[in-house]
Amino acid sequence: MISKNTIKECLTNINLLDICEIDVDNILAEGAITSVDVTYDTNFILDDEALNALNSQVNNYRRFKWTHYEKEGITFTKDVKSKGCTETITLYNKEKEICTSHNKNFLSSLPRPQSIVDYFKGKTRFEITLDTPKKIMNYLNLADTKISSVLNSNTNPILTQFDKVFGNSTADMSNTTFDDYENWAMKIILERYKGDLKLLEQDVRSKFNSRSGAAKRMKKFETVYHAMTTASTSESPIEKIRNLLL
């Protein structure tokens, strides 16, 4: 929970541990951040419906892979070889995570541990990791990574990463209907594949002589699929989750 309002207290508390003595004022004035986890907690239950929506509505499903986080959350990772280009966003149940075994020692060291547990009750945490100075500057729109610059940034890097993963999933699809034959046929095919766009794309590619032809067809399938998943409500599940970050 380090922020511009708590950073000085955090560094001062390190000195109180009598392990070492650090120059708090000089660190705050001259220190730079090389890696940072950016988090945002919101009142939201990450239930099966939300997880299913997140699983199924990734915009660039070829690029972003997802894995479940200890069965209580989900992580989306950009599938690249270079560590410097890796991008992730994780959503997880913070109430349950704070009560797990690896936080036991931390909670037992606090004078009022239950107050921490109560604070996180019913909350979902959004988290991204900016693990290089370049990422920090890009996501926070900064010219340097000094502590004061980073903690005073007014950008929304978590929303930026969310949009990279879901992109057009939140777009208005109200013009897409299933009245014409083409959309109706694609809807039936998508239902047959149970919405598995990766598996569908493998078979679609075998029906086209060119990659561009298959890509154009998959783009149409994606539009129909997202229309199918948002047809029952005026606001899509992904849009509801995104609005939590605004």
N, C-alpha and C positions, 0 to 999 in steps of 0.2 A: 504493500500500500504506500509506496514511496511516491511523493508528489512534491511540487514546489513548496507546499505548505508543511511538509513533514521531513524533508531531506536533512535539515539542520539537526532536528531532534534525533534522527536516525544515526547520524555521524557522532553526535554527542554521546548517545547511548553506547556506541562502540568503545569510547574512552572509559565509560563507567564499568566496563567489563574487566579492566585492569590487565588486559592481555597486551595491549600496546597503546601508544599515545599518538594520535594523529592530529595534524593541524587543520581543524575543521574549517576555519575561515579561508585559509589558503586553498584548500581543496574546492570549496564552493566557488572561489574566484577564478581558479586556473584549471580545475579538473575537467577532464573530457570523458565521455562515455563511448566505449567501444562495442558494447552489446547491451541490448535492453529488451525486456519483455513488456509489451504494452498490453494492458488489460482494461476491461470494462465489465462491470457487474450490473445486471439488470433483473428486475422481478419478472421472471419467465420460467416456466417449467418445460424442460427439454424432454417431452414425452415421446412415445412411439410415433405419433402423428407428425410431430415436428422433425424427428430424425428421418422418417421416411421421405418427407418433402425435401430435406437437405440431400438425402441420398440420390433422389431421382431427378432433381432439377439443376444439377451442375451444368452451367452453360457450355464450358469447354471440357466435356467429359474425356476427351482424348488427352488433355494436358494435365488436368487435376485429378489425382487419385484420393480416395477417402478410406480411412480406417477408423474403427470404433475405438474410443478412448475409455478403457477400463469398464466397458459396457454402460457408461454413464455420460458419454459424450462422443464427439466426432472430430476428426482432424482431416483437413484437406491440404494436400501437399502438391506443389507443382513438380511434375515428373521431368526433372532435368539432371544431368550428370554433374554440372558445376555447382559446388556448394555455395558459391557467391550468388548464384541465380535462384537458389531455392527459396520458395515462398510457402508459408503455411498459415493457416488460421484454425484455431481450435475452439470448440464450444463444449462446455462441460458443466455438470451439476456441481456448483461450488460448495453447496451445503454438504453433500455426501463426500466430496473430495477432502474438505477440511477435517472430516471425522475419520479418515482412513489411517491406517497404522503408521505411515511415514510422517504424519503430523502429530502423533501422540506426544512425543517429547516436547514439541513446540507448545502444544496446548497446556501440558502439565506445568510448564514454566511460567504461565501467566497467572496473575492474581484472580482474574475472573474469566476463566476459559469459556464458560457457558455463554457469556455475552458475545463472544466471537462467533460461536455456533449459531446463536440466535440472529446475529446480524446477517449471516449468509443464508438463512432459511428461505427457501423458495427462489433462490437466485441462480441464474446461469451466468457463467463467466465466458466472455469472448477474449481470446488471447492471440497475439501474433508475436513472433520473435524477429527482431531486427539485429542480426548478429555480425554486421560489418558497419564501419563508419559510413560507407557509401549508401547502404540501405537506410541508415538513420537519416542521413541528409536528404535522400530522395523522398522518403515517406513523410518526413516532417517539414520538408521544404526549407532546409537550413543550409547555411554556408559553412558551418562548423558543427562539431558535436560537443561543445562545452556544456557542462551540467546546466548552467543557467539557460542556455539556448534550447536545449532539449526539453527541459521541464516547463518552459514557458511557451512552447509551440502551441498554436491554436488549430492545428490541422486535425483531421480525423483519420489516422492511418488504418484503423480497424475497418471502417466503412470502405476505404479505398481497396483493401484486400478482399473484403466481402464481395464487392462489385467485380473484382477480377475473377473471382471464382464463379459467381452466378450471373453476372453480366445481364444479357437480354432476358434472363428468366423472370425479371420483374417488369418487363415491357408490357404495354397494353396489347392484348391479343384479342380484343373484342371484335375485330373484323374477321377473325377466323371462325368459320362455321363448318358444319359437317353435312350441309345440304347438297353440295355438289358431289359428283361421283368420285373425283380424285381424293378429296379430303376424307370422304366416307371410307374409301378403300384403304387409305393409309391408316385411318383410325382402327380399322379391323386388324390390319397387319400389326400395329403397335400393341393391340390387346393380345394378339397371338404370341408376341414376344415378351409380354408382361412388362413392357416399358424398358426393356434392356437394350438401350441404344447401341452399346458396344457390340453385342451379339448381332443385332440387326445390321449394323454397318459391315460386319464381316461378310454377311450373305449378300448385301446390296452390292458390294465391290465386285463380287463374282458375276454379277449380271451386267456390268458395264465394261466396255472396252477401254475407257479412259478414266483416270482418277478424278478429273474435273466433273465428269458426268455423275459419278457416284457421290462426289462432294455436294453437288447441287441438289441431288435427290435427298441426301441426308439432311441438308439444310431445311428442306420442306418437311421432312419427318420431324425434325426438332421443333419447328413452329407448331405443327399439329399436336405433337406430344405435350408441349407446354400449354396449349389451349385446352387439351383434355384435362390436364391436372389442375387448371384454374377455372374450369367452366362452372363448377358448383358454387363458387363464391365470387363476390365482386372484388375481393382483395385476396390475392394468392397467399399461401402460407409463407412463401419466401419473402413476399413484400411485407407481411406482418413482422417477420423477424428483422428485416432490414430497417423498418421504421423504429425499432428499438434503439438503433444506433444513431438516429438523427438528433 
